[in-house]
């Protein structure tokens, strides 16, 4: 993928945060704009509750991580119980691992306490931008597995 395309996807995610989209929605919408331009609006609705660590509790999974999980599911998930989902599960585990390696945490509250929100640290918008770039890199690197 051309770096300029990746930069546009990242900028789109950050811009969506400026438009008051949640982290989970912003990363899903921005990345889907490239990978799934016909994304069903229902997918965005399904991503909403993952905002702020599930229901804005800050106690669970980071919404940026969840947005990537949802995109992987949209790209590689199954539509029936008889379809093998090994690839989807492996990619999801790989995305989680990549996110954890980059940020050190997967829980919203841990990220807020240790990565964002402290004096001199970036905010969630910066995390979403960085996570979006990380997701694009991950998807491009793993596309050959599909």
ChimeraX attribute file (.defattr): number of C-alpha atoms within 10 A of each C-alpha:
attribute: neighborCount
match mode: 1-to-1
recipient: residues
	/A:1	9
	/A:2	6
	/A:3	9
	/A:4	9
	/A:5	12
	/A:6	19
	/A:7	15
	/A:8	15
	/A:9	23
	/A:10	26
	/A:11	17
	/A:12	20
	/A:13	31
	/A:14	24
	/A:15	16
	/A:16	20
	/A:17	21
	/A:18	12
	/A:19	10
	/A:20	10
	/A:21	17
	/A:22	26
	/A:23	31
	/A:24	30
	/A:25	28
	/A:26	32
	/A:27	34
	/A:28	29
	/A:29	26
	/A:30	24
	/A:31	25
	/A:32	21
	/A:33	14
	/A:34	14
	/A:35	15
	/A:36	15
	/A:37	11
	/A:38	9
	/A:39	16
	/A:40	10
	/A:41	9
	/A:42	8
	/A:43	15
	/A:44	17
	/A:45	10
	/A:46	13
	/A:47	24
	/A:48	20
	/A:49	17
	/A:50	24
	/A:51	25
	/A:52	24
	/A:53	24
	/A:54	20
	/A:55	13
	/A:56	16
	/A:57	13
	/A:58	19
	/A:59	14
	/A:60	18
	/A:61	21
	/A:62	26
	/A:63	32
	/A:64	32
	/A:65	28
	/A:66	26
	/A:67	32
	/A:68	27
	/A:69	23
	/A:70	23
	/A:71	24
	/A:72	21
	/A:73	16
	/A:74	19
	/A:75	15
	/A:76	17
	/A:77	17
	/A:78	14
	/A:79	10
	/A:80	8
	/A:81	7
	/A:82	7
	/A:83	9
	/A:84	12
	/A:85	15
	/A:86	12
	/A:87	14
	/A:88	19
	/A:89	16
	/A:90	12
	/A:91	21
	/A:92	21
	/A:93	13
	/A:94	14
	/A:95	22
	/A:96	19
	/A:97	15
	/A:98	17
	/A:99	21
	/A:100	14
	/A:101	11
	/A:102	12
	/A:103	16
	/A:104	14
	/A:105	19
	/A:106	21
	/A:107	19
	/A:108	26
	/A:109	19
	/A:110	18
	/A:111	21
	/A:112	19
	/A:113	10
	/A:114	14
	/A:115	19
	/A:116	19
	/A:117	13
	/A:118	11
	/A:119	7
	/A:120	8
	/A:121	12
	/A:122	13
	/A:123	15
	/A:124	22
	/A:125	20
	/A:126	16
	/A:127	18
	/A:128	27
	/A:129	25
	/A:130	18
	/A:131	24
	/A:132	29
	/A:133	22
	/A:134	19
	/A:135	27
	/A:136	21
	/A:137	14
	/A:138	16
	/A:139	19
	/A:140	11
	/A:141	11
	/A:142	13
	/A:143	10
	/A:144	7
	/A:145	9
	/A:146	9
